[in-house]
Amino acid sequence: MPNKFMKPQKDPLSMIIRTVIILALAFITAFQVQAADMKYRVRKRICEMDDSCPSDSGGGTPPAGSHAAQFVPAYINIAGQGSVAFTLTFAEAGVTYAYSINDANPVTAAITGSLVASGADETVTGLNLGGLDDGTITLTASRMEGATPVSTATDTITKDTIAPQVTTLSPADNSASIPPGTPPALTFSENILAASGNIAINAVALIENIAVSGPQVAISGNLATLSPSSLLPTSTALHILVPAGAFTDLAGNPHVGLTSATDWNFTTSDGSEPDLSISVVSGTPGTMDIANGLSPGAAVILSIANTGDANSGALQILLTGTVTNFLKTDDDCTGANLVPADSCQITLHPIATEDGPYTATLTASDTRGESASQALAGTAAGFSISAPAWCWGSNSGVGALGGYEYVSSSVPVPVTNMGESVGISAMVSGYTHNCFIQNGGLKCWGYNSSGQLGNGESGVGTISSIPITPIGMDSGITDAAASNGNYTCAVKNGAAWCWGYNQGGQVGDGTSGGQLLRPFPAIVLGMNSGVTKVATSAWNGCAIKNGGVWCWGTIFEPVGTPALVPGLESGVIAINGGTYHHCAIKTNGSVWCWGVNTFGQLGNGTTTTSFTPVAVTGMDSGATAVAAGANSSCAIKNGRVWCWGYNEQGVLGNGLNTNSPVPVPVTTTNMSAPVSSISALGSHTCAIAGQKLWCWGYNNAGQLGNGTTTSSNVPVPVTGMNTGVALISMGAVHSCAVVRE
């Protein structure tokens, strides 16, 4: 009898058939999954190539409910903005999807809509995006459950409906004397692509057709350069026609073309061109060294020649690099029009005030763009040798001459108690005090009524005839300036510091008036880095910061806060202050002045005061140094001194005693050597020429140093200063110099 607890035995054949069916179903299922996964991976790879993939787990088949949305074009241009499409992939049939298309402008109304998916892929066409702004357009497509989005996919596209414009033509329209080998070029307002058509180069008749899409048109960004198959004809009036649509921007917007003979026309030259070269007449441009601290060094003479077959036009000479270390003493080339085979010469000397290397490049350019360059380099040494300071002039009760019994002197006397005289790299003088930089530290001496010595003391009768170090100024000092308004400024580790009289906010720390005196250094607001030079007038401090001039004090508002000087925002290499005005030199050697102009001390041919810098007449290039006096100014140009402004005491040095609102040359009857340094503050001026010292102007206290108190309207030699003079600084009625032993 059968046991009801025993399992019935199955027929073996039926078991085999059942197993085969199960395996077949499993295979079919796996194949369907693999096919779906492969389809997804392919689509994902495509969208990854243009960053249009939706966010998902990144694996195989996307999670349930996920989808992707993608604009069909790569750009929307003016022609296609009225009929835009996007695709929805991995959608679920029967599910509602809402979409929104918008620009970055929050005011613009979005383009919105919805659809019920009929399958995995849906395409929405005919969208008019003309009402959206150019720029990034964002598509957002959301799977909806009722009114709630449960998953979102996005895509972006760039809309650009502005056609490219030509901004520059080369050669320029209506230009003349164009070398026949000049390749015509068009610069557009945006990056471009070549489309189709021919660019026609024409004279009276067609010269050549150039296929836009061919190898004779090179496109780089927004520049299209043409390469004619041969040189353009000489002495010929030409015009170039560019058909509409020859170029498009990246969105496909076409350029309107240059379709008129008057749009782009020019005349070629006769084929001759200048060709400039520079050769060395004497000296070694690569080793323009200074030895033993004696500046200027030996001269280098350069010859600039025109070896071409056309005139050069007015030459431009540009010196770049550490230009303050090179002094042009003769220049026959600036502005010269060299005919073929003609030449001119320039003489340069190296100058320095401290040890170290210097480099520059001299470039000569003609009116057709041809140029030639010469590298210059050298090293200064010997400035760390013993070099005592000497002073002369007024000393009554102020100690400006440095411990010389407070007695004035009309000849130089040594500054006593100055300690070791090695390493002095700069000297400056104020109304009745002086300072020098020595081995990176600052030392000052003289009258200290307003705290201008910076040692924390002040008061009428406060004097130090011994050089002392202002508080915190014992290292890192690279420049200094002393005012005839009884305050001092210095550059320490790239920051500007000032101290002393502060009634008008000239210390620059944001205080004034109530903080009448500042007897210890304070950092100037905003001038804590990037400062290379400082300058002082009676009521204004200034600094060169990152190449631009900033000033503070009574002329600039708010009082005591530095302001950038208009027109001198960059490219300034030197600056100096007088009583109520300043002057500066730009990298191109031009001189600019601003401030009070009662006597023409701004040098622009007027006596109109200007708190905006004005160009000094005739000083548009070649200047290497500038000095501002009480009511006059001077500059060194090509090794010669020129002065302008007040001249009643002969401070202009031109042999006359009449004022001049434009630069006049200082008499060189005695002072024949090239001038390397100049200084002024009151109504007298001194200059170093060939390591000798010369002074001129007011001499009531013996400040000219020639043993008399007679003023001179021409330079006179300073007693005992006939060799080795390295540094000079002028006070109001005294003078000082450093002499290399």
C-alpha positions, 0 to 999 in steps of 0.5 A: 500500500502506498505510503502517503508520507512518501513523495511521488516519483517524477517522470525523468523526461518531464524533469528534463523538459522543466529544467530546460524551460526554466533555463530558457526563461532565465536567459531571456530575462538576463538578455533583456536586462543586459540589453537595457543596461547596454542601452543605458550605458551607451546613452550615458557615455554620449551625455558624458561627452557633453556634460549633459548627464542627469545625476544618478548612481553612475552604474548600469540601469538607472534607478527607478523613476530617474530620467535625463533631459538634453537640449538637441542643439549645442548653441541657440543662435538668432536663426534657431531661437524660435524653434528649439527642441529637447529630448527626455530619455529613460521616461516612464510611459503614462507618467507626467513630466513638467519642464521649465526653461529660463535664463539667468535674468530673474525678471524674465518669464520662464518657458514652461509646459508638461507632457505625458510620456508615451514611452522611454524617449520623448522629444519636445519641439517648436519651443520659442526661446526668443523672449529669453536673454542671451547667455546660459539657458537652463532646462529643468524637467521633473517627474511629477506625482500629482503636483509634486516633483519627485525627480529632476533632470537639468541641462544647459545651453548657450544662447547667443544671438549677437553676430560677430563684429569686426573691431580691427582691420590690418592694414587699417581702413584708409591707411597708406604706405603699407608694405606689400608683404603685410598679411591682411587680417581681421580681428572680431569681437568674439571667437569665430569659425570659417563658413563659406565664400571667397574673400576678394582682393581688388585693385581696379580689377580682381587680384585674387579670390581666397576661399574662406574655408581654405588653407589661405585663411588662418583662424586663431580665436577672434583673429582671421589672417589672410595669406595671399598667394603672392605679395600685394602689388606696390603703390596700388590702391586696394580694397578687400571684400568679405561676403556676408556669412563668410565668418560666423561666431561659435553659435553660428551667427553670421558676420554681415561682411565687408561688401562695399569697396569703401569698407576696407581699403588701403594703399601699398607702399613702393616696396621699400622699407627701413631696416634698423640696426644697433651697433656698439661704437665704444664701451661694453653694453653687457658690463656697464659696471661701476667700481669703487662707488664712483658714479656715473661709470664709463660711457657706452656709445651706440649707433643706430643705423637705417640699413633699409631703402626707405626713410625711418620717419621720426625714431622713438627711443625707449629704455625699459628695465632699471632705467634709473641706473642708466643716464643718457648724456647724448641723444641724436636719435630721438625724433630723427628721420634717418634716410637710407644708410644714415645713422645716429648715436646715443651715449649712456652711462651707468649710475647707482647709489648702492651696490648691486646689479642692474639691467635694461633694454634700449629699443629704437622704433621707426614709424612703420613698426621696425625696431632694433634693441640692445641689452644693457647690464652692469653691476655697481660695487664700492658703495659700502666703502667709507663715505663720510657725510659733509654739510654746510650752510645755516646751522644756527641753533638747529644742529643741521650741520651735525655737531659743528657747534651750531655755527653756520659754515659757507664751506663743507664741514664733516658731520661729527659723531656719525659713527662708522661711515660705511654703507651709506646708500641715500641721504635726504634733508628737510627744513632743518634736519637730515637723515641717511640710510646706512646698512638698511637702517635710518639715522637722523639729526638736526632740529626736532621741534615737531618730532621729525627725528622720530625718537619719541621726543619733540618741543621747541629747542629739542635738537640732536647734533648726533645722528640717531635712529627713529624708533623701529627704523633700524632695518629694512629701510630702502627709501626716505624723504625729509620735508621742509614742513618738519616731518619725515617719511621712510619705506620699511619692508615695502611699507610707508611710515611717517612722523613729525608735524601733523597739523594737516594730516601729512603723517598719513595715519588718519589723524590731524589737527588734534594730533599736532605732533607725531614724534614716533613713526606711524604706518601710513593708512593703506601703504603697508605693502608695495611701496618703493618711494616716498616724497614730501612737500610741506603739507603733503606726503606721497608714495609710489605703490605698485607703480602708482602715486598715492598722496595724503595731507591737506590737498587730498580729502579726507585729510590724512587718508591716501588717495590715488593721484589721477593720471599717475595710476601706474608706470611711475619710477621717481617722485620728489616734493617741494614746498607746495608741489610735487613732480614725478617721472614715468617709465617713458622718461616724461615729467609730470608736476602738480600743486601750487603754480604761482611762479610756473613751478609746474612747468607747463607754460602757465601759472595756473595751480593744478592739483591734477598732474600736468605734463612739463613742457619739453619733458616728454622723454629722456628724464632720469631725475627730478628735484622740486624746490620751494617754488621751482623745479629741475630735472636731468634730461640726457645728462643735462639739467633743466629748471623752471619756476621762481628765479629771483635768486638765480635758482634756475641756473641759466644766468638770469634772474627772471621766472620761467614757466617752462624748462630752461637749460642750466648754464654748463660753461663750468659744469661740462660733465654729464649730470648724474644727480640733482637735489633741491628743497629751498631756493638753491639747487646742487648737482653732481657732474663727473663726481664733482659738486656744483650749486647755484641759487640763493646763498644767504647762509653759505648754502652754495658751499663756495666760501661766500654768501653771494647768490649765483645764477650759474653753477659754482663749484663747492669747495673741496667737492671736486672728486668722489661725490656720491650723494647729495641732499638740500635743506631749506638753507643748508646742504649735505653730501656724501663723499667716497674716500 
